[in-house]
Amino acid sequence: MKSRILAVWILCMLSVAVASAQTSTNTTSAVPNSGATTSAVSGHGATHFIPIWTSGSTLGNSIVFQSGSSIGVRTTHPQATLDVESTGVFSIWGATSSTAQFAAGVIGESPSTTGNGVAGEATATSGNANGVFGRSASTSGIGVSGAATATTGNAYGVYGQSASTTGGAGGYFGGVGNGVFSAASGAPANALFAYASATSGDTVGVVGFIESPNGTAGQFVNHAGTGLILQGLSGSSKTQVFTVDASGNGYFAGNLNVTGNVSKGSGSFKIDHPLDPANKYLSHSFVESPDMMNVYNGIVVLDARGSAWVDLPDYFQDLNGDYRYQLTSIGTPGPRLYIATEVSANRFRIAGGKPHAKVSWQVTGIRHDAYANANRIQVEEEKPANQRGTYLHPEVFGEPPVQTVGLSAPTALALPIR
């Protein structure tokens, strides 16, 4: 009898323990839908996980985890106030149906002086990964837009940076019309500014690269038609070293080396005038010839027999052919002067002069070196069909500027205005 009483007492204690467990800190109660009777809610969960209804009356762990003031989704080690990790295509999707101006699916904000309102990072070490990607289907939309509202300082609307040393880029832009369009409304301002900060190596501020055989790697348009199209500045003092103005005039402060042919309307030297260098210039025209002619001259004193050998540079005959001579007696008549021996072994002999007389001589030769033989100047030529009726200098013929023969260049793309 006593053993039977003990068994009943044990069963009663177990019932009380089970009831207590169902109302412990791992359980809760809830009011079901209206009209239903109140029932106990049961469930178990791990610490810091936000619970989720696993059934109508049961709670369990969700994928949301709280650590202090940080919330993690699919992670128990949140690295930010909200850290969402996913194996799907999109980790976070923001969308708005608003059509109001500046409506945004996602917006980020930071008051930090070195912070970012929105930051994206692609950790893949290969492939075409994007830290931030933007896309717009609008005919006047913008895939990615950035705006810096500060009116002073080095503020950037969009900033990109790459650590790659083998072809990476801080920013990559592609388009069917314009790959990059930049505009600046201030004055003075730079619509496009490029800066290579490395202090050594073959750095380049701007590079243009094309694949089309009819394309242009670099094109500059001065829409105003006045001022400069191109300007080169050198050193910390920004000394101007070359310019090209809107009329096509070029200025170079240093030497100009051309490995090909130079075609020009005229040529001259221009220097500060020797008699008044502060206030005047002095200019002389080039001596022109239909041939590739070189000119050599000098003065020689004849010997007691009235003759002299004139030595020429050791490259003379390798460079020149078809020689022409000119002799002038100085200080005394020399009607009998003549070329006794033509150029041979890079020298020629003068004879027929008065003993010990001075003679001014000149010899010309036509270039016959390898380059000259392959690139003879065509003295007269017909204009191509697409240039007939146009002029290099229409103004001297009383023709309007639209008749100017232009350089063969593609038409500039129409630039969008925002």
C-alpha positions in Angstrom: 0.0 0.0 0.0 2.8 2.4 0.9 4.5 1.7 -2.4 1.3 2.5 -4.4 0.9 5.8 -2.6 4.6 6.7 -3.4 4.1 6.0 -7.1 1.0 8.3 -7.3 3.0 11.0 -5.5 5.8 10.8 -8.1 3.4 11.0 -11.0 1.8 14.1 -9.5 5.3 15.8 -9.1 6.1 15.0 -12.8 2.9 16.5 -13.9 3.6 19.7 -12.0 7.2 19.8 -13.5 5.9 19.5 -17.0 3.3 22.2 -16.4 6.0 24.4 -15.0 8.3 23.8 -18.0 5.5 24.9 -20.3 5.3 28.3 -18.6 9.1 28.8 -18.1 11.4 31.4 -19.7 11.5 29.3 -22.9 7.8 29.4 -23.3 5.2 32.1 -23.6 1.5 32.5 -24.0 -0.4 34.3 -26.7 -3.9 35.2 -27.6 -4.9 33.3 -30.8 -7.2 34.6 -33.5 -10.4 36.3 -32.3 -12.9 33.7 -31.2 -10.4 31.1 -30.2 -9.7 30.1 -26.7 -6.5 31.0 -25.0 -3.9 28.2 -25.2 -0.3 27.8 -24.1 2.5 28.5 -26.5 5.5 26.3 -26.4 8.9 26.2 -28.0 12.6 26.2 -27.5 15.3 28.5 -29.0 19.0 29.4 -28.8 20.1 32.6 -27.1 20.1 35.8 -29.1 18.0 34.4 -32.0 14.8 36.4 -32.7 11.9 33.8 -32.5 9.6 32.9 -35.3 6.3 31.2 -35.3 6.9 27.6 -36.5 3.2 26.7 -36.0 0.1 28.3 -34.7 1.2 27.9 -31.1 4.9 27.2 -31.3 8.0 29.4 -31.5 11.5 28.5 -32.7 14.7 30.1 -34.0 14.5 32.5 -37.0 17.4 33.4 -39.2 17.7 36.8 -37.4 20.3 37.0 -34.7 20.9 39.9 -32.3 24.3 40.6 -30.8 24.2 43.7 -28.6 22.9 46.5 -30.9 23.7 44.7 -34.1 21.3 42.5 -36.1 22.5 39.7 -38.3 20.5 37.8 -40.9 21.9 34.4 -41.7 25.0 35.2 -39.5 25.7 35.0 -35.8 28.6 37.5 -36.1 27.1 40.7 -37.5 29.7 43.2 -38.7 27.3 46.2 -38.8 24.1 47.5 -37.2 22.4 45.3 -39.9 24.4 42.5 -41.5 22.6 40.5 -44.1 24.4 37.5 -45.7 22.8 35.4 -48.4 23.6 32.7 -51.0 20.9 34.1 -53.3 21.4 36.5 -56.2 20.3 39.5 -54.1 21.1 39.9 -50.5 19.0 43.1 -50.0 16.3 44.3 -52.4 14.8 47.8 -52.0 11.9 49.0 -54.1 9.5 51.9 -54.1 6.4 52.5 -56.2 6.6 56.2 -55.7 6.9 58.4 -58.8 8.0 61.5 -56.8 11.2 63.3 -57.6 14.2 61.7 -55.9 12.3 58.6 -54.9 14.7 55.9 -53.9 14.5 52.1 -53.4 17.6 52.3 -51.1 19.1 55.4 -49.5 22.2 55.6 -47.2 23.4 58.4 -45.1 26.5 59.0 -43.0 27.5 62.2 -41.0 31.1 61.0 -40.8 33.7 63.3 -42.4 35.4 60.3 -43.9 32.4 58.0 -44.2 30.2 56.6 -47.0 26.4 56.9 -47.3 26.5 53.6 -49.3 29.4 51.3 -49.8 29.7 48.2 -51.9 32.4 45.5 -51.9 33.0 42.6 -54.3 35.4 40.1 -52.6 35.8 37.8 -55.6 39.5 37.6 -56.7 38.6 36.9 -60.3 35.8 37.5 -62.8 33.7 40.7 -63.6 32.6 41.4 -60.1 31.0 44.7 -59.2 31.2 46.4 -55.8 28.3 48.7 -56.8 26.1 48.2 -59.9 23.4 50.5 -61.1 21.0 50.2 -64.1 18.3 52.4 -65.6 15.8 51.6 -68.3 14.7 55.2 -68.7 15.6 57.0 -72.0 16.9 59.9 -69.9 17.9 57.9 -66.8 21.1 57.4 -64.9 22.4 54.0 -63.9 24.5 55.3 -61.1 24.3 58.9 -59.9 26.3 60.7 -57.3 26.1 64.3 -56.0 28.5 66.2 -53.7 26.6 69.1 -52.3 29.5 70.7 -50.5 30.5 74.1 -52.1 34.1 73.9 -51.0 36.8 71.2 -50.5 37.7 68.1 -52.5 34.2 66.8 -52.7 33.4 63.9 -55.2 30.0 63.0 -56.6 31.3 59.5 -57.4 34.6 58.1 -56.2 36.2 54.8 -57.3 39.5 53.2 -56.4 41.3 50.1 -57.6 44.4 48.4 -56.0 45.2 46.5 -59.2 48.6 47.2 -60.9 47.8 45.2 -64.0 45.0 46.9 -65.8 42.4 47.7 -63.1 40.5 51.0 -62.9 39.0 53.1 -60.2 36.0 53.5 -62.5 34.8 51.8 -65.6 32.1 53.3 -67.8 30.8 51.9 -71.1 28.2 53.2 -73.5 27.0 52.9 -77.1 27.3 56.7 -77.5 29.5 58.1 -74.9 31.5 55.9 -72.5 32.0 58.8 -70.2 30.2 62.2 -70.1 31.3 64.8 -67.6 30.1 68.4 -67.2 31.0 71.3 -65.0 28.8 74.3 -64.6 31.2 76.4 -62.5 33.9 78.9 -63.7 36.7 78.2 -63.5 36.1 74.4 -63.4 37.2 71.2 -65.0 34.6 69.0 -66.7 37.1 66.2 -66.6 40.1 66.0 -64.2 42.5 63.1 -64.2 45.4 62.7 -61.7 48.1 60.1 -61.6 49.6 60.4 -58.1 52.5 57.9 -58.5 55.9 59.8 -58.2 57.7 57.2 -60.3 57.1 54.8 -63.2 55.4 55.3 -66.6 52.2 57.0 -65.3 49.8 58.7 -67.7 47.1 61.2 -66.7 44.7 60.4 -69.6 44.9 57.6 -72.1 42.6 57.2 -75.2 42.4 53.8 -76.8 40.3 52.7 -79.8 39.8 49.7 -81.9 38.1 51.2 -85.0 40.5 51.9 -87.9 38.5 55.1 -88.6 38.3 56.3 -85.0 40.0 59.0 -83.1 41.8 58.2 -79.8 41.5 61.8 -78.6 39.3 64.7 -79.8 38.8 68.1 -78.4 36.0 70.5 -79.4 35.9 74.2 -78.6 32.3 75.0 -79.2 32.7 78.7 -78.6 35.2 78.9 -81.6 37.6 81.2 -79.7 40.3 80.6 -77.0 42.2 77.4 -76.8 41.5 73.8 -77.8 44.6 72.3 -76.2 47.1 73.6 -73.6 50.2 72.1 -72.1 51.4 73.2 -68.7 54.7 72.1 -67.1 56.0 72.2 -63.5 54.5 73.4 -60.2 54.4 76.9 -61.6 52.3 75.6 -64.5 54.5 77.1 -67.2 52.7 77.1 -70.6 54.8 75.0 -73.1 52.3 74.4 -75.9 48.9 75.5 -77.1 46.5 74.9 -80.0 43.9 77.6 -80.3 40.4 77.4 -81.9 41.7 78.8 -85.2 44.3 76.0 -85.5 47.3 78.1 -84.5 49.9 76.1 -82.6 52.6 77.3 -80.2 55.5 75.1 -78.9 58.0 76.5 -76.4 60.6 73.7 -77.1 61.9 71.8 -80.0 59.7 70.1 -82.6 60.9 66.8 -84.1 59.1 65.4 -87.1 60.2 62.1 -88.7 57.9 62.5 -91.7 57.1 65.2 -94.2 56.1 68.8 -93.2 53.6 70.5 -95.6 53.0 74.2 -95.0 51.7 77.3 -96.7 54.8 79.3 -95.8 57.8 79.2 -93.4 60.0 81.6 -91.6 62.0 82.2 -88.5 60.9 84.7 -85.9 63.2 86.1 -83.3 63.5 89.2 -81.0 64.8 91.9 -83.2 68.6 92.3 -82.7 68.4 96.1 -82.7 65.3 96.4 -80.5 64.6 93.0 -78.8 62.2 94.3 -76.2 59.8 95.9 -78.7 60.2 94.3 -82.1 60.4 90.9 -83.9 62.5 90.0 -86.9 61.3 87.4 -89.4 62.9 85.8 -92.5 61.2 83.5 -95.0 62.5 80.0 -95.8 64.2 79.3 -99.1 62.0 77.0 -101.0 62.8 74.5 -103.8 60.8 71.9 -105.8 63.7 69.5 -105.1 65.0 68.1 -101.8 68.0 70.4 -102.1 70.9 70.9 -99.7 73.1 74.0 -99.9 76.8 74.2 -98.9 79.0 77.3 -99.2 82.1 78.8 -97.9 85.2 80.9 -98.7 88.6 79.6 -99.9 91.9 81.3 -100.6 93.6 80.2 -103.8 97.2 79.1 -104.0 100.0 80.7 -106.0 98.7 79.0 -109.1 95.2 80.4 -108.6 93.6 77.1 -107.6 92.3 75.4 -104.5 90.7 72.2 -103.3 87.5 72.5 -101.3 86.7 69.7 -98.9 83.1 68.8 -98.2 81.6 66.7 -95.3 82.5 63.0 -95.5 78.8 62.2 -96.0 78.3 64.6 -98.9 78.2 62.1 -101.7 76.2 59.5 -99.8 73.6 62.2 -99.1 73.6 64.2 -102.3 73.8 63.9 -106.1 73.1 66.1 -109.2 75.5 68.8 -108.1 75.4 72.6 -109.0 78.3 75.0 -108.5 78.7 78.8 -108.1 81.9 80.8 -107.8 82.5 84.5 -107.0 85.9 86.2 -106.7 86.2 88.5 -103.7 88.4 91.7 -103.9 89.5 91.3 -107.5 87.9 90.2 -110.8 88.0 86.5 -111.5 86.5 86.1 -115.0 88.4 82.9 -115.6 87.3 81.0 -112.4 86.0 77.6 -113.2 85.5 74.1 -111.6 88.6 72.2 -112.6 87.6 69.0 -110.9 84.0 68.1 -110.0 83.0 66.5 -106.7 84.9 63.3 -106.1 85.9 61.7 -102.8 83.8 64.5 -101.2 85.9 67.3 -102.6 86.2 69.5 -105.7 88.9 71.8 -107.2 88.7 75.5 -108.2 91.1 76.9 -110.8 91.6 79.9 -113.1 91.7 82.5 -110.4 94.4 85.0 -109.4 97.1 83.9 -107.0 96.1 84.1 -103.4 92.6 85.6 -104.2 89.6 84.8 -102.0 86.7 83.0 -103.7 83.2 82.5 -102.4 81.8 79.2 -103.4 78.5 77.4 -103.3 77.5 73.9 -104.1 74.0 72.4 -104.0 73.0 68.8 -104.2 69.7 66.9 -104.4 69.2 64.3 -101.7 69.4 60.7 -102.8 69.5 59.0 -99.4 67.1 56.0 -98.8 64.4 58.1 -97.1 64.4 60.8 -99.8 64.3 58.2 -102.6 61.3 56.6 -101.0 59.5 59.9 -100.3 59.9 62.3 -103.2 57.8 65.4 -103.0 55.1 65.5 -105.7 55.4 69.1 -106.9 52.0 69.2 -108.7 49.0 67.0 -107.9 45.3 66.9 -108.5 43.0 67.4 -105.5 41.0 64.4 -104.4 37.4 64.4 -105.5 36.1 65.2 -102.0 38.4 68.3 -101.8 37.7 69.8 -105.2 36.1 73.2 -105.0 37.7 73.8 -101.6 40.8 75.7 -100.6 43.5 75.6 -98.1 43.2 79.3 -97.7 39.8 80.3 -99.1 40.1 83.9 -97.8 42.9 84.8 -100.2 40.7 83.8 -103.1 37.7 85.7 -101.8 35.9 82.4 -100.8 34.0 81.9 -97.5 35.6 79.8 -94.7 33.2 76.9 -95.3 35.3 76.2 -98.4 38.3 75.3 -96.3 39.9 71.9 -96.9 39.7 70.3 -93.5 41.7 67.5 -92.0 40.2 64.1 -92.4 38.5 63.5 -89.1 35.3 61.9 -87.9 32.4 64.1 -86.9 32.2 64.8 -83.2 29.4 63.0 -81.4 26.6 65.2 -80.2 27.0 65.5 -76.4 24.1 65.2 -74.0 23.3 68.2 -71.9 21.9 67.8 -68.4 
